[in-house]
Amino acid sequence: KEMPHIGEIYNEFHPKGLEVLGISYDRKETKWRNFLKKNEYVVWDQASSLKEWNCPSAKVFSVNTIPETILIDKNGVIAARGLKGDKLKAKIKELLAVE
């Protein structure tokens, strides 16, 4: 449900410096790739180790539910996590210093 909204945010803020990385916790590559083909609004970078919850990013970032949003600032510090909807957009605007 949240992915189309992330697509809107990406389209609005990517020209202002926002980068998005989607990480899939699928095990089957065809399932993951079919999702991407079916959902053309997903135009940002995608990655997957195809290891489900054994994906290294799940451990490094303590991800235990999906979807999960983790905002990392320009200094590489986690600035927020778990935000959705208007709260996500507001925090991105704050981090990018956009009015």
C-alpha positions as CSV (number, residue, x, y, z in Angstrom):
1,K,0.0,0.0,0.0
2,E,2.8,2.4,0.8
3,M,4.8,1.9,-2.4
4,P,2.8,4.2,-4.7
5,H,3.1,7.0,-2.1
6,I,6.9,6.4,-2.0
7,G,6.8,6.7,-5.8
8,E,5.1,10.1,-5.6
9,I,7.7,11.3,-3.0
10,Y,10.5,10.0,-5.1
11,N,9.3,11.8,-8.2
12,E,8.9,15.0,-6.2
13,F,12.1,15.0,-4.3
14,H,14.6,13.0,-6.4
15,P,15.5,16.2,-8.4
16,K,16.2,17.9,-5.0
17,G,18.6,15.2,-3.8
18,L,16.5,12.3,-2.5
19,E,17.8,8.8,-3.2
20,V,15.7,5.7,-2.5
21,L,16.9,2.1,-2.3
22,G,14.3,-0.6,-2.1
23,I,15.4,-3.9,-0.6
24,S,13.4,-7.0,-1.2
25,Y,13.2,-9.8,1.3
26,D,11.9,-12.3,-1.3
27,R,13.6,-15.6,-1.8
28,K,12.4,-16.2,-5.4
29,E,13.9,-13.8,-7.9
30,T,11.0,-14.3,-10.4
31,K,8.5,-13.2,-7.8
32,W,10.5,-10.1,-7.0
33,R,11.1,-9.2,-10.6
34,N,7.5,-9.8,-11.5
35,F,6.4,-7.4,-8.8
36,L,8.7,-4.7,-10.2
37,K,7.4,-5.2,-13.8
38,K,3.8,-5.1,-12.6
39,N,4.4,-1.9,-10.6
40,E,6.0,0.5,-13.0
41,Y,6.0,3.4,-10.5
42,V,9.0,1.7,-8.8
43,V,11.7,3.5,-10.6
44,W,14.3,3.8,-7.8
45,D,17.2,1.4,-7.2
46,Q,16.3,-2.1,-6.1
47,A,18.4,-4.8,-4.4
48,S,17.9,-8.2,-2.9
49,S,20.1,-10.9,-1.6
50,L,17.2,-13.4,-2.1
51,K,17.7,-14.6,1.4
52,E,14.4,-13.4,2.9
53,W,14.9,-12.4,6.5
54,N,18.5,-13.6,6.4
55,C,19.3,-10.6,4.2
56,P,22.3,-8.7,5.7
57,S,20.3,-5.4,5.6
58,A,17.7,-6.9,7.9
59,K,20.3,-7.6,10.5
60,V,22.3,-4.4,10.1
61,F,19.2,-2.1,10.3
62,S,17.2,-4.3,12.7
63,V,14.3,-4.7,10.2
64,N,11.6,-7.1,11.5
65,T,8.5,-5.8,9.6
66,I,7.9,-4.7,6.1
67,P,7.4,-2.2,4.8
68,E,10.0,-0.3,6.7
69,T,11.3,3.1,6.0
70,I,14.7,4.2,7.1
71,L,15.8,7.8,6.4
72,I,19.6,8.3,6.3
73,D,20.8,11.9,6.3
74,K,23.7,13.2,4.2
75,N,26.1,12.3,7.0
76,G,25.1,8.7,6.9
77,V,23.2,8.9,10.2
78,I,19.7,7.4,10.6
79,A,17.5,10.4,10.9
80,A,14.1,8.6,11.2
81,R,12.5,5.3,10.7
82,G,9.0,3.8,10.4
83,L,7.5,7.0,8.9
84,K,4.7,6.7,6.4
85,G,2.4,9.1,4.5
86,D,2.5,12.8,5.4
87,K,5.0,12.2,8.3
88,L,7.5,10.6,5.8
89,K,7.1,13.5,3.3
90,A,7.5,16.1,6.0
91,K,10.7,14.5,7.4
92,I,12.2,14.3,3.9
93,K,11.4,18.0,3.3
94,E,13.1,18.8,6.5
95,L,16.2,16.8,5.7
96,L,16.5,18.2,2.2
97,A,15.8,21.7,3.5
98,V,12.9,22.1,1.0
99,E,10.0,24.4,1.5
